[in-house]
Amino acid sequence: MVKTIELDCPPGQPRPGDLIEGVIEGTGLPLKEAKSRFFGCSCWDYSEVPDEQWKKIQPILKERIVSLYNRGLIRYGSW
């Protein structure tokens, strides 16, 4: 099971690093540095998170990332 969060922002502000804290807030996931950055796309690796915890927080991550997309803050997001 892949356990990553990816956020891709259009040019300008905000940047993915500005948004990740709001995505993971209250989920128990630690705030950490992105494992990769390429232009406006950043990816955070949470492979250490137990499968059950990861499955439990999927609906929260989905809701928050889709909201960022719908508000035009990101071009793409995955969880």
mmCIF file of the N, C-alpha and C atoms, coordinates in Angstrom:
data_MODEL
# 
_entry.id   MODEL 
# 
loop_
_atom_site.group_PDB 
_atom_site.id 
_atom_site.type_symbol 
_atom_site.label_atom_id 
_atom_site.label_alt_id 
_atom_site.label_comp_id 
_atom_site.label_asym_id 
_atom_site.label_entity_id 
_atom_site.label_seq_id 
_atom_site.pdbx_PDB_ins_code 
_atom_site.Cartn_x 
_atom_site.Cartn_y 
_atom_site.Cartn_z 
_atom_site.occupancy 
_atom_site.B_iso_or_equiv 
_atom_site.pdbx_formal_charge 
_atom_site.auth_seq_id 
_atom_site.auth_comp_id 
_atom_site.auth_asym_id 
_atom_site.auth_atom_id 
_atom_site.pdbx_PDB_model_num 
ATOM 1   N N  . MET A 1 1  ? 0.845   -1.171 0.000   1.00 0.00 ? 1  MET A N  1 
ATOM 2   C CA . MET A 1 1  ? 0.000   0.000  0.000   1.00 0.00 ? 1  MET A CA 1 
ATOM 3   C C  . MET A 1 1  ? 0.896   1.241  0.000   1.00 0.00 ? 1  MET A C  1 
ATOM 4   N N  . VAL A 1 2  ? 0.675   2.116  -0.963  1.00 0.00 ? 2  VAL A N  1 
ATOM 5   C CA . VAL A 1 2  ? 1.425   3.366  -1.042  1.00 0.00 ? 2  VAL A CA 1 
ATOM 6   C C  . VAL A 1 2  ? 0.843   4.346  -0.027  1.00 0.00 ? 2  VAL A C  1 
ATOM 7   N N  . LYS A 1 3  ? 1.709   4.946  0.754   1.00 0.00 ? 3  LYS A N  1 
ATOM 8   C CA . LYS A 1 3  ? 1.271   5.891  1.788   1.00 0.00 ? 3  LYS A CA 1 
ATOM 9   C C  . LYS A 1 3  ? 1.992   7.214  1.576   1.00 0.00 ? 3  LYS A C  1 
ATOM 10  N N  . THR A 1 4  ? 1.499   7.964  0.609   1.00 0.00 ? 4  THR A N  1 
ATOM 11  C CA . THR A 1 4  ? 2.075   9.269  0.312   1.00 0.00 ? 4  THR A CA 1 
ATOM 12  C C  . THR A 1 4  ? 0.963   10.295 0.169   1.00 0.00 ? 4  THR A C  1 
ATOM 13  N N  . ILE A 1 5  ? 1.337   11.544 0.336   1.00 0.00 ? 5  ILE A N  1 
ATOM 14  C CA . ILE A 1 5  ? 0.454   12.668 0.044   1.00 0.00 ? 5  ILE A CA 1 
ATOM 15  C C  . ILE A 1 5  ? 1.195   13.536 -0.954  1.00 0.00 ? 5  ILE A C  1 
ATOM 16  N N  . GLU A 1 6  ? 0.538   13.848 -2.061  1.00 0.00 ? 6  GLU A N  1 
ATOM 17  C CA . GLU A 1 6  ? 1.137   14.660 -3.105  1.00 0.00 ? 6  GLU A CA 1 
ATOM 18  C C  . GLU A 1 6  ? 0.254   15.870 -3.354  1.00 0.00 ? 6  GLU A C  1 
ATOM 19  N N  . LEU A 1 7  ? 0.871   17.038 -3.390  1.00 0.00 ? 7  LEU A N  1 
ATOM 20  C CA . LEU A 1 7  ? 0.167   18.277 -3.694  1.00 0.00 ? 7  LEU A CA 1 
ATOM 21  C C  . LEU A 1 7  ? 0.931   19.011 -4.784  1.00 0.00 ? 7  LEU A C  1 
ATOM 22  N N  . ASP A 1 8  ? 0.223   19.431 -5.827  1.00 0.00 ? 8  ASP A N  1 
ATOM 23  C CA . ASP A 1 8  ? 0.821   20.160 -6.941  1.00 0.00 ? 8  ASP A CA 1 
ATOM 24  C C  . ASP A 1 8  ? 0.110   21.498 -7.067  1.00 0.00 ? 8  ASP A C  1 
ATOM 25  N N  . CYS A 1 9  ? 0.849   22.579 -6.876  1.00 0.00 ? 9  CYS A N  1 
ATOM 26  C CA . CYS A 1 9  ? 0.277   23.925 -6.914  1.00 0.00 ? 9  CYS A CA 1 
ATOM 27  C C  . CYS A 1 9  ? 0.627   24.633 -8.219  1.00 0.00 ? 9  CYS A C  1 
ATOM 28  N N  . PRO A 1 10 ? -0.261  25.526 -8.674  1.00 0.00 ? 10 PRO A N  1 
ATOM 29  C CA . PRO A 1 10 ? 0.080   26.367 -9.816  1.00 0.00 ? 10 PRO A CA 1 
ATOM 30  C C  . PRO A 1 10 ? 1.161   27.368 -9.398  1.00 0.00 ? 10 PRO A C  1 
ATOM 31  N N  . PRO A 1 11 ? 1.767   28.062 -10.366 1.00 0.00 ? 11 PRO A N  1 
ATOM 32  C CA . PRO A 1 11 ? 2.776   29.072 -10.021 1.00 0.00 ? 11 PRO A CA 1 
ATOM 33  C C  . PRO A 1 11 ? 2.215   30.117 -9.055  1.00 0.00 ? 11 PRO A C  1 
ATOM 34  N N  . GLY A 1 12 ? 3.081   30.645 -8.224  1.00 0.00 ? 12 GLY A N  1 
ATOM 35  C CA . GLY A 1 12 ? 2.682   31.671 -7.263  1.00 0.00 ? 12 GLY A CA 1 
ATOM 36  C C  . GLY A 1 12 ? 2.484   31.084 -5.883  1.00 0.00 ? 12 GLY A C  1 
ATOM 37  N N  . GLN A 1 13 ? 1.651   31.734 -5.124  1.00 0.00 ? 13 GLN A N  1 
ATOM 38  C CA . GLN A 1 13 ? 1.376   31.313 -3.749  1.00 0.00 ? 13 GLN A CA 1 
ATOM 39  C C  . GLN A 1 13 ? -0.046  30.794 -3.649  1.00 0.00 ? 13 GLN A C  1 
ATOM 40  N N  . PRO A 1 14 ? -0.349  29.875 -2.755  1.00 0.00 ? 14 PRO A N  1 
ATOM 41  C CA . PRO A 1 14 ? 0.549   29.227 -1.800  1.00 0.00 ? 14 PRO A CA 1 
ATOM 42  C C  . PRO A 1 14 ? 1.320   28.089 -2.448  1.00 0.00 ? 14 PRO A C  1 
ATOM 43  N N  . ARG A 1 15 ? 2.311   27.591 -1.744  1.00 0.00 ? 15 ARG A N  1 
ATOM 44  C CA . ARG A 1 15 ? 3.108   26.449 -2.179  1.00 0.00 ? 15 ARG A CA 1 
ATOM 45  C C  . ARG A 1 15 ? 2.638   25.213 -1.406  1.00 0.00 ? 15 ARG A C  1 
ATOM 46  N N  . PRO A 1 16 ? 2.952   24.020 -1.900  1.00 0.00 ? 16 PRO A N  1 
ATOM 47  C CA . PRO A 1 16 ? 2.517   22.799 -1.216  1.00 0.00 ? 16 PRO A CA 1 
ATOM 48  C C  . PRO A 1 16 ? 2.911   22.755 0.263   1.00 0.00 ? 16 PRO A C  1 
ATOM 49  N N  . GLY A 1 17 ? 4.102   23.220 0.574   1.00 0.00 ? 17 GLY A N  1 
ATOM 50  C CA . GLY A 1 17 ? 4.553   23.221 1.959   1.00 0.00 ? 17 GLY A CA 1 
ATOM 51  C C  . GLY A 1 17 ? 3.720   24.110 2.870   1.00 0.00 ? 17 GLY A C  1 
ATOM 52  N N  . ASP A 1 18 ? 3.036   25.081 2.273   1.00 0.00 ? 18 ASP A N  1 
ATOM 53  C CA . ASP A 1 18 ? 2.144   25.951 3.041   1.00 0.00 ? 18 ASP A CA 1 
ATOM 54  C C  . ASP A 1 18 ? 0.817   25.266 3.346   1.00 0.00 ? 18 ASP A C  1 
ATOM 55  N N  . LEU A 1 19 ? 0.468   24.252 2.564   1.00 0.00 ? 19 LEU A N  1 
ATOM 56  C CA . LEU A 1 19 ? -0.851  23.624 2.651   1.00 0.00 ? 19 LEU A CA 1 
ATOM 57  C C  . LEU A 1 19 ? -0.869  22.300 3.410   1.00 0.00 ? 19 LEU A C  1 
ATOM 58  N N  . ILE A 1 20 ? 0.270   21.625 3.487   1.00 0.00 ? 20 ILE A N  1 
ATOM 59  C CA . ILE A 1 20 ? 0.285   20.272 4.042   1.00 0.00 ? 20 ILE A CA 1 
ATOM 60  C C  . ILE A 1 20 ? -0.177  20.232 5.496   1.00 0.00 ? 20 ILE A C  1 
ATOM 61  N N  . GLU A 1 21 ? 0.158   21.243 6.275   1.00 0.00 ? 21 GLU A N  1 
ATOM 62  C CA . GLU A 1 21 ? -0.228  21.226 7.692   1.00 0.00 ? 21 GLU A CA 1 
ATOM 63  C C  . GLU A 1 21 ? -1.743  21.161 7.849   1.00 0.00 ? 21 GLU A C  1 
ATOM 64  N N  . GLY A 1 22 ? -2.473  21.904 7.015   1.00 0.00 ? 22 GLY A N  1 
ATOM 65  C CA . GLY A 1 22 ? -3.931  21.860 7.076   1.00 0.00 ? 22 GLY A CA 1 
ATOM 66  C C  . GLY A 1 22 ? -4.501  20.531 6.619   1.00 0.00 ? 22 GLY A C  1 
ATOM 67  N N  . VAL A 1 23 ? -3.800  19.853 5.716   1.00 0.00 ? 23 VAL A N  1 
ATOM 68  C CA . VAL A 1 23 ? -4.256  18.552 5.222   1.00 0.00 ? 23 VAL A CA 1 
ATOM 69  C C  . VAL A 1 23 ? -4.140  17.486 6.310   1.00 0.00 ? 23 VAL A C  1 
ATOM 70  N N  . ILE A 1 24 ? -3.054  17.511 7.058   1.00 0.00 ? 24 ILE A N  1 
ATOM 71  C CA . ILE A 1 24 ? -2.811  16.441 8.037   1.00 0.00 ? 24 ILE A CA 1 
ATOM 72  C C  . ILE A 1 24 ? -3.262  16.788 9.454   1.00 0.00 ? 24 ILE A C  1 
ATOM 73  N N  . GLU A 1 25 ? -3.703  18.008 9.687   1.00 0.00 ? 25 GLU A N  1 
ATOM 74  C CA . GLU A 1 25 ? -4.089  18.440 11.038  1.00 0.00 ? 25 GLU A CA 1 
ATOM 75  C C  . GLU A 1 25 ? -5.115  17.490 11.662  1.00 0.00 ? 25 GLU A C  1 
ATOM 76  N N  . GLY A 1 26 ? -4.835  17.048 12.871  1.00 0.00 ? 26 GLY A N  1 
ATOM 77  C CA . GLY A 1 26 ? -5.759  16.198 13.610  1.00 0.00 ? 26 GLY A CA 1 
ATOM 78  C C  . GLY A 1 26 ? -5.800  14.744 13.177  1.00 0.00 ? 26 GLY A C  1 
ATOM 79  N N  . THR A 1 27 ? -4.945  14.345 12.227  1.00 0.00 ? 27 THR A N  1 
ATOM 80  C CA . THR A 1 27 ? -4.946  12.962 11.741  1.00 0.00 ? 27 THR A CA 1 
ATOM 81  C C  . THR A 1 27 ? -3.950  12.078 12.482  1.00 0.00 ? 27 THR A C  1 
ATOM 82  N N  . GLY A 1 28 ? -3.054  12.684 13.229  1.00 0.00 ? 28 GLY A N  1 
ATOM 83  C CA . GLY A 1 28 ? -1.989  11.929 13.881  1.00 0.00 ? 28 GLY A CA 1 
ATOM 84  C C  . GLY A 1 28 ? -0.742  11.808 13.028  1.00 0.00 ? 28 GLY A C  1 
ATOM 85  N N  . LEU A 1 29 ? -0.798  12.284 11.782  1.00 0.00 ? 29 LEU A N  1 
ATOM 86  C CA . LEU A 1 29 ? 0.389   12.252 10.930  1.00 0.00 ? 29 LEU A CA 1 
ATOM 87  C C  . LEU A 1 29 ? 1.326   13.376 11.343  1.00 0.00 ? 29 LEU A C  1 
ATOM 88  N N  . PRO A 1 30 ? 2.631   13.097 11.388  1.00 0.00 ? 30 PRO A N  1 
ATOM 89  C CA . PRO A 1 30 ? 3.580   14.146 11.756  1.00 0.00 ? 30 PRO A CA 1 
ATOM 90  C C  . PRO A 1 30 ? 3.842   15.092 10.584  1.00 0.00 ? 30 PRO A C  1 
ATOM 91  N N  . LEU A 1 31 ? 4.078   16.350 10.910  1.00 0.00 ? 31 LEU A N  1 
ATOM 92  C CA . LEU A 1 31 ? 4.504   17.313 9.898   1.00 0.00 ? 31 LEU A CA 1 
ATOM 93  C C  . LEU A 1 31 ? 5.976   17.042 9.621   1.00 0.00 ? 31 LEU A C  1 
ATOM 94  N N  . LYS A 1 32 ? 6.322   16.861 8.363   1.00 0.00 ? 32 LYS A N  1 
ATOM 95  C CA . LYS A 1 32 ? 7.699   16.536 7.998   1.00 0.00 ? 32 LYS A CA 1 
ATOM 96  C C  . LYS A 1 32 ? 8.050   17.204 6.686   1.00 0.00 ? 32 LYS A C  1 
ATOM 97  N N  . GLU A 1 33 ? 9.314   17.144 6.338   1.00 0.00 ? 33 GLU A N  1 
ATOM 98  C CA . GLU A 1 33 ? 9.774   17.670 5.059   1.00 0.00 ? 33 GLU A CA 1 
ATOM 99  C C  . GLU A 1 33 ? 9.295   16.758 3.928   1.00 0.00 ? 33 GLU A C  1 
ATOM 100 N N  . ALA A 1 34 ? 9.023   17.348 2.787   1.00 0.00 ? 34 ALA A N  1 
ATOM 101 C CA . ALA A 1 34 ? 8.637   16.567 1.613   1.00 0.00 ? 34 ALA A CA 1 
ATOM 102 C C  . ALA A 1 34 ? 9.805   15.685 1.187   1.00 0.00 ? 34 ALA A C  1 
ATOM 103 N N  . LYS A 1 35 ? 9.492   14.461 0.732   1.00 0.00 ? 35 LYS A N  1 
ATOM 104 C CA . LYS A 1 35 ? 10.561  13.565 0.267   1.00 0.00 ? 35 LYS A CA 1 
ATOM 105 C C  . LYS A 1 35 ? 11.035  13.966 -1.114  1.00 0.00 ? 35 LYS A C  1 
ATOM 106 N N  . SER A 1 36 ? 10.158  14.653 -1.868  1.00 0.00 ? 36 SER A N  1 
ATOM 107 C CA . SER A 1 36 ? 10.561  15.140 -3.186  1.00 0.00 ? 36 SER A CA 1 
ATOM 108 C C  . SER A 1 36 ? 9.805   16.420 -3.514  1.00 0.00 ? 36 SER A C  1 
ATOM 109 N N  . ARG A 1 37 ? 10.485  17.263 -4.276  1.00 0.00 ? 37 ARG A N  1 
ATOM 110 C CA . ARG A 1 37 ? 9.895   18.510 -4.767  1.00 0.00 ? 37 ARG A CA 1 
ATOM 111 C C  . ARG A 1 37 ? 10.333  18.687 -6.212  1.00 0.00 ? 37 ARG A C  1 
ATOM 112 N N  . PHE A 1 38 ? 9.383   19.012 -7.065  1.00 0.00 ? 38 PHE A N  1 
ATOM 113 C CA . PHE A 1 38 ? 9.696   19.278 -8.462  1.00 0.00 ? 38 PHE A CA 1 
ATOM 114 C C  . PHE A 1 38 ? 8.763   20.380 -8.925  1.00 0.00 ? 38 PHE A C  1 
ATOM 115 N N  . PHE A 1 39 ? 9.309   21.557 -9.149  1.00 0.00 ? 39 PHE A N  1 
ATOM 116 C CA . PHE A 1 39 ? 8.522   22.749 -9.461  1.00 0.00 ? 39 PHE A CA 1 
ATOM 117 C C  . PHE A 1 39 ? 7.451   22.919 -8.391  1.00 0.00 ? 39 PHE A C  1 
ATOM 118 N N  . GLY A 1 40 ? 6.182   22.897 -8.738  1.00 0.00 ? 40 GLY A N  1 
ATOM 119 C CA . GLY A 1 40 ? 5.120   23.127 -7.760  1.00 0.00 ? 40 GLY A CA 1 
ATOM 120 C C  . GLY A 1 40 ? 4.583   21.872 -7.114  1.00 0.00 ? 40 GLY A C  1 
ATOM 121 N N  . CYS A 1 41 ? 5.224   20.731 -7.361  1.00 0.00 ? 41 CYS A N  1 
ATOM 122 C CA . CYS A 1 41 ? 4.724   19.455 -6.844  1.00 0.00 ? 41 CYS A CA 1 
ATOM 123 C C  . CYS A 1 41 ? 5.616   18.948 -5.708  1.00 0.00 ? 41 CYS A C  1 
ATOM 124 N N  . SER A 1 42 ? 4.995   18.630 -4.586  1.00 0.00 ? 42 SER A N  1 
ATOM 125 C CA . SER A 1 42 ? 5.719   18.054 -3.447  1.00 0.00 ? 42 SER A CA 1 
ATOM 126 C C  . SER A 1 42 ? 5.042   16.758 -3.028  1.00 0.00 ? 42 SER A C  1 
ATOM 127 N N  . CYS A 1 43 ? 5.850   15.824 -2.536  1.00 0.00 ? 43 CYS A N  1 
ATOM 128 C CA . CYS A 1 43 ? 5.340   14.525 -2.106  1.00 0.00 ? 43 CYS A CA 1 
ATOM 129 C C  . CYS A 1 43 ? 5.914   14.192 -0.734  1.00 0.00 ? 43 CYS A C  1 
ATOM 130 N N  . TRP A 1 44 ? 5.020   13.799 0.163   1.00 0.00 ? 44 TRP A N  1 
ATOM 131 C CA . TRP A 1 44 ? 5.392   13.405 1.523   1.00 0.00 ? 44 TRP A CA 1 
ATOM 132 C C  . TRP A 1 44 ? 5.184   11.907 1.670   1.00 0.00 ? 44 TRP A C  1 
ATOM 133 N N  . ASP A 1 45 ? 6.183   11.231 2.234   1.00 0.00 ? 45 ASP A N  1 
ATOM 134 C CA . ASP A 1 45 ? 6.146   9.779  2.412   1.00 0.00 ? 45 ASP A CA 1 
ATOM 135 C C  . ASP A 1 45 ? 5.746   9.451  3.849   1.00 0.00 ? 45 ASP A C  1 
ATOM 136 N N  . TYR A 1 46 ? 4.682   8.679  3.986   1.00 0.00 ? 46 TYR A N  1 
ATOM 137 C CA . TYR A 1 46 ? 4.208   8.236  5.293   1.00 0.00 ? 46 TYR A CA 1 
ATOM 138 C C  . TYR A 1 46 ? 4.188   6.710  5.363   1.00 0.00 ? 46 TYR A C  1 
ATOM 139 N N  . SER A 1 47 ? 5.200   6.070  4.769   1.00 0.00 ? 47 SER A N  1 
ATOM 140 C CA . SER A 1 47 ? 5.244   4.607  4.729   1.00 0.00 ? 47 SER A CA 1 
ATOM 141 C C  . SER A 1 47 ? 5.350   3.980  6.119   1.00 0.00 ? 47 SER A C  1 
ATOM 142 N N  . GLU A 1 48 ? 5.769   4.756  7.116   1.00 0.00 ? 48 GLU A N  1 
ATOM 143 C CA . GLU A 1 48 ? 5.900   4.225  8.474   1.00 0.00 ? 48 GLU A CA 1 
ATOM 144 C C  . GLU A 1 48 ? 4.564   4.130  9.214   1.00 0.00 ? 48 GLU A C  1 
ATOM 145 N N  . VAL A 1 49 ? 3.524   4.721  8.657   1.00 0.00 ? 49 VAL A N  1 
ATOM 146 C CA . VAL A 1 49 ? 2.211   4.732  9.316   1.00 0.00 ? 49 VAL A CA 1 
ATOM 147 C C  . VAL A 1 49 ? 1.569   3.345  9.191   1.00 0.00 ? 49 VAL A C  1 
ATOM 148 N N  . PRO A 1 50 ? 1.055   2.795  10.285  1.00 0.00 ? 50 PRO A N  1 
ATOM 149 C CA . PRO A 1 50 ? 0.385   1.490  10.214  1.00 0.00 ? 50 PRO A CA 1 
ATOM 150 C C  . PRO A 1 50 ? -0.789  1.508  9.224   1.00 0.00 ? 50 PRO A C  1 
ATOM 151 N N  . ASP A 1 51 ? -1.001  0.380  8.547   1.00 0.00 ? 51 ASP A N  1 
ATOM 152 C CA . ASP A 1 51 ? -2.053  0.283  7.533   1.00 0.00 ? 51 ASP A CA 1 
ATOM 153 C C  . ASP A 1 51 ? -3.422  0.691  8.066   1.00 0.00 ? 51 ASP A C  1 
ATOM 154 N N  . GLU A 1 52 ? -3.779  0.244  9.255   1.00 0.00 ? 52 GLU A N  1 
ATOM 155 C CA . GLU A 1 52 ? -5.102  0.561  9.810   1.00 0.00 ? 52 GLU A CA 1 
ATOM 156 C C  . GLU A 1 52 ? -5.281  2.060  10.020  1.00 0.00 ? 52 GLU A C  1 
ATOM 157 N N  . GLN A 1 53 ? -4.244  2.717  10.539  1.00 0.00 ? 53 GLN A N  1 
ATOM 158 C CA . GLN A 1 53 ? -4.326  4.170  10.737  1.00 0.00 ? 53 GLN A CA 1 
ATOM 159 C C  . GLN A 1 53 ? -4.458  4.872  9.389   1.00 0.00 ? 53 GLN A C  1 
ATOM 160 N N  . TRP A 1 54 ? -3.670  4.435  8.392   1.00 0.00 ? 54 TRP A N  1 
ATOM 161 C CA . TRP A 1 54 ? -3.705  5.057  7.068   1.00 0.00 ? 54 TRP A CA 1 
ATOM 162 C C  . TRP A 1 54 ? -5.102  4.915  6.453   1.00 0.00 ? 54 TRP A C  1 
ATOM 163 N N  . LYS A 1 55 ? -5.679  3.729  6.552   1.00 0.00 ? 55 LYS A N  1 
ATOM 164 C CA . LYS A 1 55 ? -7.025  3.507  6.009   1.00 0.00 ? 55 LYS A CA 1 
ATOM 165 C C  . LYS A 1 55 ? -8.054  4.384  6.718   1.00 0.00 ? 55 LYS A C  1 
ATOM 166 N N  . LYS A 1 56 ? -7.914  4.522  8.021   1.00 0.00 ? 56 LYS A N  1 
ATOM 167 C CA . LYS A 1 56 ? -8.871  5.295  8.816   1.00 0.00 ? 56 LYS A CA 1 
ATOM 168 C C  . LYS A 1 56 ? -8.884  6.775  8.434   1.00 0.00 ? 56 LYS A C  1 
ATOM 169 N N  . ILE A 1 57 ? -7.723  7.339  8.088   1.00 0.00 ? 57 ILE A N  1 
ATOM 170 C CA . ILE A 1 57 ? -7.661  8.772  7.789   1.00 0.00 ? 57 ILE A CA 1 
ATOM 171 C C  . ILE A 1 57 ? -7.871  9.103  6.313   1.00 0.00 ? 57 ILE A C  1 
ATOM 172 N N  . GLN A 1 58 ? -8.032  8.090  5.459   1.00 0.00 ? 58 GLN A N  1 
ATOM 173 C CA . GLN A 1 58 ? -8.224  8.350  4.031   1.00 0.00 ? 58 GLN A CA 1 
ATOM 174 C C  . GLN A 1 58 ? -9.394  9.296  3.731   1.00 0.00 ? 58 GLN A C  1 
ATOM 175 N N  . PRO A 1 59 ? -10.568 9.116  4.344   1.00 0.00 ? 59 PRO A N  1 
ATOM 176 C CA . PRO A 1 59 ? -11.672 10.040 4.050   1.00 0.00 ? 59 PRO A CA 1 
ATOM 177 C C  . PRO A 1 59 ? -11.356 11.492 4.430   1.00 0.00 ? 59 PRO A C  1 
ATOM 178 N N  . ILE A 1 60 ? -10.604 11.687 5.504   1.00 0.00 ? 60 ILE A N  1 
ATOM 179 C CA . ILE A 1 60 ? -10.230 13.041 5.930   1.00 0.00 ? 60 ILE A CA 1 
ATOM 180 C C  . ILE A 1 60 ? -9.286  13.660 4.914   1.00 0.00 ? 60 ILE A C  1 
ATOM 181 N N  . LEU A 1 61 ? -8.257  12.898 4.514   1.00 0.00 ? 61 LEU A N  1 
ATOM 182 C CA . LEU A 1 61 ? -7.302  13.405 3.530   1.00 0.00 ? 61 LEU A CA 1 
ATOM 183 C C  . LEU A 1 61 ? -8.008  13.727 2.221   1.00 0.00 ? 61 LEU A C  1 
ATOM 184 N N  . LYS A 1 62 ? -8.889  12.833 1.779   1.00 0.00 ? 62 LYS A N  1 
ATOM 185 C CA . LYS A 1 62 ? -9.612  13.054 0.530   1.00 0.00 ? 62 LYS A CA 1 
ATOM 186 C C  . LYS A 1 62 ? -10.417 14.346 0.595   1.00 0.00 ? 62 LYS A C  1 
ATOM 187 N N  . GLU A 1 63 ? -11.191 14.518 1.652   1.00 0.00 ? 63 GLU A N  1 
ATOM 188 C CA . GLU A 1 63 ? -12.034 15.712 1.779   1.00 0.00 ? 63 GLU A CA 1 
ATOM 189 C C  . GLU A 1 63 ? -11.196 16.988 1.734   1.00 0.00 ? 63 GLU A C  1 
ATOM 190 N N  . ARG A 1 64 ? -10.104 17.004 2.446   1.00 0.00 ? 64 ARG A N  1 
ATOM 191 C CA . ARG A 1 64 ? -9.271  18.206 2.515   1.00 0.00 ? 64 ARG A CA 1 
ATOM 192 C C  . ARG A 1 64 ? -8.547  18.487 1.205   1.00 0.00 ? 64 ARG A C  1 
ATOM 193 N N  . ILE A 1 65 ? -8.037  17.451 0.553   1.00 0.00 ? 65 ILE A N  1 
ATOM 194 C CA . ILE A 1 65 ? -7.315  17.653 -0.705  1.00 0.00 ? 65 ILE A CA 1 
ATOM 195 C C  . ILE A 1 65 ? -8.282  18.041 -1.819  1.00 0.00 ? 65 ILE A C  1 
ATOM 196 N N  . VAL A 1 66 ? -9.440  17.417 -1.882  1.00 0.00 ? 66 VAL A N  1 
ATOM 197 C CA . VAL A 1 66 ? -10.450 17.795 -2.882  1.00 0.00 ? 66 VAL A CA 1 
ATOM 198 C C  . VAL A 1 66 ? -10.886 19.242 -2.660  1.00 0.00 ? 66 VAL A C  1 
ATOM 199 N N  . SER A 1 67 ? -11.021 19.656 -1.413  1.00 0.00 ? 67 SER A N  1 
ATOM 200 C CA . SER A 1 67 ? -11.381 21.043 -1.107  1.00 0.00 ? 67 SER A CA 1 
ATOM 201 C C  . SER A 1 67 ? -10.314 22.014 -1.616  1.00 0.00 ? 67 SER A C  1 
ATOM 202 N N  . LEU A 1 68 ? -9.046  21.676 -1.432  1.00 0.00 ? 68 LEU A N  1 
ATOM 203 C CA . LEU A 1 68 ? -7.970  22.522 -1.957  1.00 0.00 ? 68 LEU A CA 1 
ATOM 204 C C  . LEU A 1 68 ? -8.075  22.646 -3.470  1.00 0.00 ? 68 LEU A C  1 
ATOM 205 N N  . TYR A 1 69 ? -8.362  21.534 -4.134  1.00 0.00 ? 69 TYR A N  1 
ATOM 206 C CA . TYR A 1 69 ? -8.514  21.538 -5.591  1.00 0.00 ? 69 TYR A CA 1 
ATOM 207 C C  . TYR A 1 69 ? -9.708  22.401 -6.016  1.00 0.00 ? 69 TYR A C  1 
ATOM 208 N N  . ASN A 1 70 ? -10.835 22.199 -5.360  1.00 0.00 ? 70 ASN A N  1 
ATOM 209 C CA . ASN A 1 70 ? -12.047 22.941 -5.722  1.00 0.00 ? 70 ASN A CA 1 
ATOM 210 C C  . ASN A 1 70 ? -11.899 24.440 -5.500  1.00 0.00 ? 70 ASN A C  1 
ATOM 211 N N  . ARG A 1 71 ? -11.059 24.831 -4.568  1.00 0.00 ? 71 ARG A N  1 
ATOM 212 C CA . ARG A 1 71 ? -10.814 26.251 -4.308  1.00 0.00 ? 71 ARG A CA 1 
ATOM 213 C C  . ARG A 1 71 ? -9.700  26.818 -5.186  1.00 0.00 ? 71 ARG A C  1 
ATOM 214 N N  . GLY A 1 72 ? -9.129  25.989 -6.062  1.00 0.00 ? 72 GLY A N  1 
ATOM 215 C CA . GLY A 1 72 ? -8.095  26.457 -6.979  1.00 0.00 ? 72 GLY A CA 1 
ATOM 216 C C  . GLY A 1 72 ? -6.723  26.625 -6.352  1.00 0.00 ? 72 GLY A C  1 
ATOM 217 N N  . LEU A 1 73 ? -6.519  26.054 -5.173  1.00 0.00 ? 73 LEU A N  1 
ATOM 218 C CA . LEU A 1 73 ? -5.229  26.188 -4.502  1.00 0.00 ? 73 LEU A CA 1 
ATOM 219 C C  . LEU A 1 73 ? -4.214  25.162 -4.979  1.00 0.00 ? 73 LEU A C  1 
ATOM 220 N N  . ILE A 1 74 ? -4.701  24.025 -5.516  1.00 0.00 ? 74 ILE A N  1 
ATOM 221 C CA . ILE A 1 74 ? -3.815  23.012 -6.085  1.00 0.00 ? 74 ILE A CA 1 
ATOM 222 C C  . ILE A 1 74 ? -4.336  22.613 -7.461  1.00 0.00 ? 74 ILE A C  1 
ATOM 223 N N  . ARG A 1 75 ? -3.414  22.129 -8.301  1.00 0.00 ? 75 ARG A N  1 
ATOM 224 C CA . ARG A 1 75 ? -3.801  21.596 -9.616  1.00 0.00 ? 75 ARG A CA 1 
ATOM 225 C C  . ARG A 1 75 ? -4.059  20.104 -9.539  1.00 0.00 ? 75 ARG A C  1 
ATOM 226 N N  . TYR A 1 76 ? -3.421  19.470 -8.556  1.00 0.00 ? 76 TYR A N  1 
ATOM 227 C CA . TYR A 1 76 ? -3.488  18.015 -8.433  1.00 0.00 ? 76 TYR A CA 1 
ATOM 228 C C  . TYR A 1 76 ? -3.198  17.642 -6.992  1.00 0.00 ? 76 TYR A C  1 
ATOM 229 N N  . GLY A 1 77 ? -3.808  16.577 -6.535  1.00 0.00 ? 77 GLY A N  1 
ATOM 230 C CA . GLY A 1 77 ? -3.501  16.050 -5.215  1.00 0.00 ? 77 GLY A CA 1 
ATOM 231 C C  . GLY A 1 77 ? -3.768  14.558 -5.179  1.00 0.00 ? 77 GLY A C  1 
ATOM 232 N N  . SER A 1 78 ? -2.979  13.842 -4.395  1.00 0.00 ? 78 SER A N  1 
ATOM 233 C CA . SER A 1 78 ? -3.218  12.404 -4.211  1.00 0.00 ? 78 SER A CA 1 
ATOM 234 C C  . SER A 1 78 ? -2.970  12.065 -2.757  1.00 0.00 ? 78 SER A C  1 
ATOM 235 N N  . TRP A 1 79 ? -3.586  10.973 -2.331  1.00 0.00 ? 79 TRP A N  1 
ATOM 236 C CA . TRP A 1 79 ? -3.493  10.536 -0.935  1.00 0.00 ? 79 TRP A CA 1 
ATOM 237 C C  . TRP A 1 79 ? -3.571  9.033  -0.875  1.00 0.00 ? 79 TRP A C  1 
# 
